[in-house]
Amino acid sequence: MENKVYKSVVIGTGPAGYTAAIYLARASLNPLVIEGPQPGGQLTTTTDVENFPGFPEGIMGPELMDNMRKQAERFGTEFKSGWVTGVDFSKRPFKLQVEGIGEIVTESLIVATGASARYLNIPGEQENLGKGVSACATCDGFFFRGKKIIVIGGGDSAMEEANFLTRFASELTIVHRRDELRASKIMQDRAKDNSKIKWALNRTPLEVVGTGMGIIGLKVKNNETGAEEMIETDGLFVAIGHKPNTDFLKGHVELNDQGYIVVKPGTSETNIPGVFAAGDVHDMKYRQAITAAGSGCQAALDCEKFLEGSMAHDWSSTLSN
Ligand SMILES: Cc1cc2nc3c(=O)[nH]c(=O)nc-3n(C[C@H](O)[C@H](O)[C@H](O)COP(=O)(O)OP(=O)(O)OC[C@H]3O[C@@H](n4cnc5c(N)ncnc54)[C@H](O)[C@@H]3O)c2cc1C
């Protein structure tokens, strides 16, 4: 076990975690960042990012994240690789159990562990991420102007993404494995009133068919007849929900019924003083790199304020084991 007490620890190295680290490091708070199972976060799984300000020609996701990491390192951020599996927030300093490291002790914490899109886990899906398959209509819809699009899902977010994507699509098909949709009536009606949307209900997706350069269709099973069918498409948007990465926080900090961290409106503060949340781990609505980065900034500023208010503590202290 380490005997150091950190002033601030950030969990996660997506845009939220890196931005929090940049602000904390520039405020001389010497943050430790635990990078977890996906260094660089979700954007490392995509290619072109065209909507992050400052890059008029766009930038590749992994390159953007690499730049953010370098910027955080430049101001003295310390990085460690590990997976946070448990926390003790019963008193300060807080304790973190980190697989691959051991116990980490800190006066304040920013949780920026993101949320993972749920995927279908069918052949061809992961291989074609960024090459036709996406889980983010806002991010990738623009790449499918004048093209055929499939949206998978039957909930509100699938209806919303489908309606949005009809701005770009030449034709759009919603594929859902049941006969009935889970979406609220108002969202269903909106989609049903949209003349660009076609329906392939009662179809189970079996395989995304690609060429190596892009995708050409989705193989589905018709649940009524049992027959296999091919729906031609250039783009496939999976809209079956997200799962916030908060399993290790259950019972330790307030989460909503979907597992997202609850923050005080307009702040990054959780119900535990000294524990802050940033990025997709608390944001069910926007889920963008720029909003995650912005909330990383907010969390770092809230954290700085919090630490200022408890400055009576000797920051250079160490724990005697
Ligand atoms: C394919 C794809 C394309 C996208 N394209 C765009 C785009 O073009 N523009 C845009 O604005 N947005 C895009 N997004 C959305 C954007 O990536 C997210 O909104 C953003 O990455 C969220 O940032 P974050 O910092 O909150 O979390 P994430 O990026 O999800 O990072 C989470 C971090 O937490 C770590 N972590 C998780 N659990 C633990 C744990 N238990 N212990 C330690 N560490 C942990 C992970 O390793 C990771 O480093 C895209 C998303 C996807 C999936």
The ligand as a MOL file (V3000), in Angstrom:
LIG
                    3D

  0  0  0     0  0            999 V3000
M  V30 BEGIN CTAB
M  V30 COUNTS 53 58 0 0 0
M  V30 BEGIN ATOM
M  V30 1 C -17.5000 5.6440 -31.3730 0
M  V30 2 C -17.7110 6.9840 -30.6820 0
M  V30 3 C -17.5440 8.1440 -31.4140 0
M  V30 4 C -17.7330 9.3660 -30.8010 0
M  V30 5 N -17.5390 10.5030 -31.5280 0
M  V30 6 C -17.6720 11.6960 -30.9340 0
M  V30 7 C -17.4440 12.9080 -31.6730 0
M  V30 8 O -17.1440 12.8820 -32.8820 0
M  V30 9 N -17.5920 14.0910 -31.0060 0
M  V30 10 C -17.9370 14.1510 -29.6910 0
M  V30 11 O -18.0320 15.2460 -29.1300 0
M  V30 12 N -18.1700 13.0310 -28.9650 0
M  V30 13 C -18.0400 11.8140 -29.5470 0
M  V30 14 N -18.2940 10.6690 -28.8430 0
M  V30 15 C -18.7330 10.8040 -27.4390 0
M  V30 16 C -17.4970 11.0880 -26.5620 0
M  V30 17 O -16.5090 10.1360 -26.8450 0
M  V30 18 C -17.8890 11.0230 -25.0920 0
M  V30 19 O -18.9410 11.9310 -24.8280 0
M  V30 20 C -16.6950 11.3850 -24.2140 0
M  V30 21 O -15.5890 10.5400 -24.4880 0
M  V30 22 C -17.0370 11.2880 -22.7360 0
M  V30 23 O -15.8960 11.6080 -22.0200 0
M  V30 24 P -15.6700 11.1640 -20.5190 0
M  V30 25 O -14.3710 11.7650 -20.1350 0
M  V30 26 O -16.8540 11.4720 -19.7120 0
M  V30 27 O -15.5710 9.5600 -20.5160 0
M  V30 28 P -14.8720 8.4690 -21.4260 0
M  V30 29 O -14.3320 9.0070 -22.6810 0
M  V30 30 O -15.8670 7.3700 -21.5070 0
M  V30 31 O -13.6460 7.9730 -20.5200 0
M  V30 32 C -13.8570 7.2230 -19.3680 0
M  V30 33 C -12.5280 6.8760 -18.7400 0
M  V30 34 O -12.7760 6.2480 -17.4620 0
M  V30 35 C -11.9600 5.1040 -17.3190 0
M  V30 36 N -12.6220 4.1910 -16.3880 0
M  V30 37 C -13.8570 3.6380 -16.4840 0
M  V30 38 N -14.1130 2.8460 -15.4150 0
M  V30 39 C -13.0130 2.9080 -14.6330 0
M  V30 40 C -12.6430 2.3080 -13.3980 0
M  V30 41 N -13.4780 1.5080 -12.7040 0
M  V30 42 N -11.4090 2.5570 -12.8940 0
M  V30 43 C -10.5500 3.3750 -13.5460 0
M  V30 44 N -10.8630 3.9930 -14.7060 0
M  V30 45 C -12.0570 3.7490 -15.2480 0
M  V30 46 C -11.7790 4.5840 -18.7390 0
M  V30 47 O -10.6140 3.7930 -18.8160 0
M  V30 48 C -11.6650 5.8800 -19.5280 0
M  V30 49 O -10.3370 6.3170 -19.5100 0
M  V30 50 C -18.1170 9.4290 -29.4270 0
M  V30 51 C -18.2860 8.2630 -28.6950 0
M  V30 52 C -18.1000 7.0370 -29.3050 0
M  V30 53 C -18.2720 5.7680 -28.5110 0
M  V30 END ATOM
M  V30 BEGIN BOND
M  V30 1 1 1 2
M  V30 2 1 2 3
M  V30 3 2 2 52
M  V30 4 2 3 4
M  V30 5 1 4 5
M  V30 6 1 4 50
M  V30 7 2 5 6
M  V30 8 1 6 7
M  V30 9 1 6 13
M  V30 10 2 7 8
M  V30 11 1 7 9
M  V30 12 1 9 10
M  V30 13 2 10 11
M  V30 14 1 10 12
M  V30 15 2 12 13
M  V30 16 1 13 14
M  V30 17 1 14 15
M  V30 18 1 14 50
M  V30 19 1 15 16
M  V30 20 1 16 17
M  V30 21 1 16 18
M  V30 22 1 18 19
M  V30 23 1 18 20
M  V30 24 1 20 21
M  V30 25 1 20 22
M  V30 26 1 22 23
M  V30 27 1 23 24
M  V30 28 2 24 25
M  V30 29 1 24 26
M  V30 30 1 24 27
M  V30 31 1 27 28
M  V30 32 2 28 29
M  V30 33 1 28 30
M  V30 34 1 28 31
M  V30 35 1 31 32
M  V30 36 1 32 33
M  V30 37 1 33 34
M  V30 38 1 33 48
M  V30 39 1 34 35
M  V30 40 1 35 36
M  V30 41 1 35 46
M  V30 42 1 36 37
M  V30 43 1 36 45
M  V30 44 2 37 38
M  V30 45 1 38 39
M  V30 46 1 39 40
M  V30 47 2 39 45
M  V30 48 1 40 41
M  V30 49 2 40 42
M  V30 50 1 42 43
M  V30 51 2 43 44
M  V30 52 1 44 45
M  V30 53 1 46 47
M  V30 54 1 46 48
M  V30 55 1 48 49
M  V30 56 2 50 51
M  V30 57 1 51 52
M  V30 58 1 52 53
M  V30 END BOND
M  V30 END CTAB
M  END
